[in-house]
Amino acid sequence: MVKSGTQTKGEARHWLHDLWLPRLVDLHEIPQARAAVGRALGMCGLDDRKGIALLPNGLPNFDWVNISKGEFIYQDGKHLTLPSFQITRYPITYAQFQVFVVASDGFYNPQWWDGLLADEVHPIHRENRLLSTVITRVNG
């Protein structure tokens, strides 16, 4: 549908979204089928799950998880303590990272790269990438 350039009317897009999204989150569905549904939703711009999509204002819709402070075991049995923090439930997607790349205070703001070598810093080119696909490499 997407690769053919066919335009899908709004009503059909809602129907596909409502049909596919439950399959994507159904843990009884085989993983290959869930992955295929996820790719289809992403290709059609229909993946609006919190933590994956963008908000109507174009900013990332992160799904933040609170991690309590506490002790954990680090390499070789070393006990360390971390303060509480937040982390996103899902890895960052291309669509979410692209917001950072194009923001005036984003990717090209030197504060984000302080301490890195200049040749390590360059934007991700996302040609032929699904916007709902996870970013796996930022600096190389």
C-alpha positions in Angstrom: 0.0 0.0 0.0 2.7 2.5 1.0 5.3 1.3 -1.5 2.8 1.4 -4.3 2.0 5.1 -3.6 -1.7 4.3 -3.2 -3.5 6.8 -1.1 -5.7 5.4 1.6 -8.7 7.5 2.8 -9.1 8.4 6.4 -11.9 5.9 7.1 -9.8 3.0 5.8 -6.8 4.2 7.7 -8.9 4.2 10.9 -10.1 0.7 10.1 -6.6 -0.6 9.5 -5.4 1.0 12.7 -8.2 -0.5 14.7 -7.6 -3.9 13.1 -3.8 -4.0 13.4 -3.0 -2.3 16.8 -4.6 -5.1 18.9 -2.5 -7.7 17.1 0.6 -5.7 17.8 0.1 -5.8 21.5 -1.3 -9.3 21.7 1.3 -11.4 23.5 -0.4 -14.6 22.2 0.4 -13.5 18.6 3.6 -15.1 17.2 6.5 -12.6 17.3 7.0 -12.6 13.5 3.4 -11.6 13.1 3.6 -8.9 15.7 6.8 -7.5 14.0 5.1 -7.5 10.6 2.1 -5.6 12.0 4.4 -3.2 13.7 6.2 -2.5 10.4 2.9 -2.1 8.6 1.6 0.4 11.2 4.9 2.3 11.0 5.0 2.4 7.2 1.4 3.7 7.1 2.0 6.3 9.9 -0.6 4.5 12.0 1.5 3.6 15.1 0.2 6.1 17.6 1.2 4.2 20.8 2.4 6.2 23.7 6.2 6.0 23.8 6.5 5.4 20.0 4.6 8.2 18.3 4.7 12.0 18.3 2.2 14.2 20.0 -0.1 16.4 17.9 2.3 19.3 18.5 5.2 17.3 16.9 7.1 16.6 20.1 8.0 13.0 21.1 5.3 11.2 23.2 7.7 9.5 25.6 6.4 6.9 28.0 8.5 7.6 31.1 9.0 5.0 33.8 10.2 6.0 37.3 13.0 3.9 38.7 13.4 4.0 42.5 16.7 4.8 44.1 18.5 1.8 45.5 21.4 -0.5 45.5 22.3 -2.8 42.6 25.1 -5.2 41.8 27.5 -4.0 39.2 30.4 -5.9 37.5 32.2 -8.4 39.6 29.7 -8.2 42.4 30.4 -4.6 43.3 27.5 -3.0 45.1 26.6 0.5 44.0 23.7 2.9 44.9 21.9 5.0 42.3 19.5 7.9 43.0 16.0 7.6 41.5 15.7 8.5 37.8 13.4 8.1 34.8 13.9 6.2 31.6 11.7 5.7 28.6 9.8 2.5 28.4 10.7 2.0 24.8 13.9 2.8 22.8 13.9 6.1 20.9 12.4 5.9 17.4 13.6 7.6 14.2 10.6 9.9 14.3 11.4 10.9 17.9 15.1 11.4 17.2 14.4 13.5 14.1 12.7 16.0 16.3 16.0 16.4 18.1 18.0 16.6 14.9 15.9 19.5 13.4 15.3 21.5 16.7 17.2 24.8 16.9 18.5 23.7 20.4 18.9 20.1 19.4 21.5 18.1 17.6 23.6 21.0 16.4 23.8 22.5 19.9 27.4 21.9 21.1 26.3 21.4 24.7 25.0 17.9 23.8 28.4 16.8 22.5 30.8 18.4 25.0 33.6 16.0 25.7 33.3 14.1 22.4 35.6 14.3 19.5 34.3 16.4 16.6 34.4 13.5 14.1 32.2 11.4 16.3 29.3 13.8 16.0 27.0 13.7 12.9 23.3 13.3 12.4 21.6 10.1 11.5 20.5 9.9 7.9 17.2 8.1 7.8 16.5 7.4 4.2 14.4 4.3 3.8 13.9 4.0 7.6 10.5 3.5 9.2 9.8 6.4 11.5 8.6 3.9 14.2 11.9 2.0 14.0 14.2 2.2 17.0 17.4 4.3 16.7 20.4 2.0 17.2 23.4 4.2 16.4 23.7 7.9 17.1 27.3 8.8 16.6 28.5 6.6 13.8 
